[in-house]
Amino acid sequence: MRAALVSGAGIGIGAATAKILGRDGYHVFVSDILPDEGEAVAADICADGGSAEFLALDVSDSDACLAAIAAIEARFGALSALVANAGIAPRAAYPVLTDEKWDHVLDVNLKGQLRLIRAAAPAMSARQQGSVVCVSSIAGAVVGWDDHWHYSAAKAGITGMVKAAACALAKDNVRVNAVAPGFIRTAQILSEENSLGPVGLAAAEGTVPMDRAGHASEIGEVIAFLLSDKASYLTGQTIVVDGGLTISL
Ligand SMILES: NC(=O)c1ccc[n+]([C@@H]2O[C@H](COP(=O)([O-])OP(=O)(O)OC[C@H]3O[C@@H](n4cnc5c(N)ncnc54)[C@H](O)[C@@H]3O)[C@@H](O)[C@H]2O)c1
């Protein structure tokens, strides 16, 4: 059986992606720092006839990432699919964007993805098969987001890292891509404190040519496509999934 790991899969885009990969026949490692939510997602996948388990994993811990992936490889040989999704978006206007706040967001959102790819890639290369999808954002990859310079920098950084990793691993038949979601209805965007909040999202939906926010599953389906052999000649790309928002600006 092919093994897939999704980081930040307890809620939101990661949870939706994990369920889609369960439907597609992977054994899914539902990894997160939220045990109850992650266990529930794994249970849902199993209840739907799939195969999954929760994996407690903080992507800011290099040793834990290495150990988790080594344990998976001991059972499955290598990961077939890796989705580096975990991310945070705390608001910090630039006058109060301290070094600590900057480092924390870069550590989770950018280095957290490196930690997973770096750990998983050698076995994928040895097996000459594997696919990685990183979750970027239109914020950083395409447009800016005020009060989120650190987030935007991390998400732009993902697009560069994905290109470099894709170059390095292409000869081993390992593909690396990213998705850049627009407005997706999850806890992150519904946070008043850190993002648009419900009222802000309702207003923002009117600026989207498709006139609505996206569903987490609409990102998950694109991720599943990028992971699949249907995307066998596609690597190093960041695919924008935003209902037409950024092409209309
Ligand atoms: N929702 C949107 O509109 C939107 C748009 C563009 C990009 N994104 C990106 O999509 C990804 C998923 O976002 P979401 O909207 O589902 O957010 P969310 O807040 O609903 O879910 C994020 C998940 O990441 C987990 N997480 C946070 N820190 C972690 C850590 N250190 N280690 C492991 N897991 C951790 C959380 O526990 C949570 O389960 C993020 O990278 C986010 O930046 C979201």
The ligand as an ORCA input file, in Angstrom:
! r2SCAN-3c Opt
* xyz 0 1
  N      -7.522     29.177      4.429
  C      -7.010     29.932      3.474
  O      -7.685     30.821      2.942
  C      -5.588     29.708      3.030
  C      -5.149     30.430      1.920
  C      -3.861     30.242      1.463
  C      -3.017     29.340      2.083
  N      -3.473     28.645      3.169
  C      -2.520     27.709      3.773
  O      -3.091     26.423      3.801
  C      -2.529     25.666      4.878
  C      -3.667     25.106      5.709
  O      -4.392     26.218      6.187
  P      -5.871     26.128      6.771
  O      -6.607     27.260      6.209
  O      -6.389     24.756      6.641
  O      -5.537     26.492      8.287
  P      -6.058     25.886      9.656
  O      -5.635     26.871     10.687
  O      -7.479     25.534      9.511
  O      -5.197     24.538      9.792
  C      -3.806     24.573      9.998
  C      -3.360     23.264     10.591
  O      -1.949     23.317     10.801
  C      -1.658     22.794     12.091
  N      -0.395     23.297     12.614
  C      -0.108     24.548     13.025
  N       1.162     24.603     13.494
  C       1.671     23.347     13.376
  C       2.927     22.763     13.694
  N       3.914     23.480     14.247
  N       3.106     21.458     13.411
  C       2.106     20.723     12.859
  N       0.898     21.215     12.552
  C       0.684     22.510     12.815
  C      -2.846     23.238     12.939
  O      -2.943     22.508     14.145
  C      -3.997     23.008     11.982
  O      -4.472     21.691     12.034
  C      -1.634     26.633      5.643
  O      -0.288     26.471      5.230
  C      -2.161     27.992      5.212
  O      -1.221     29.008      5.354
  C      -4.729     28.809      3.652
*
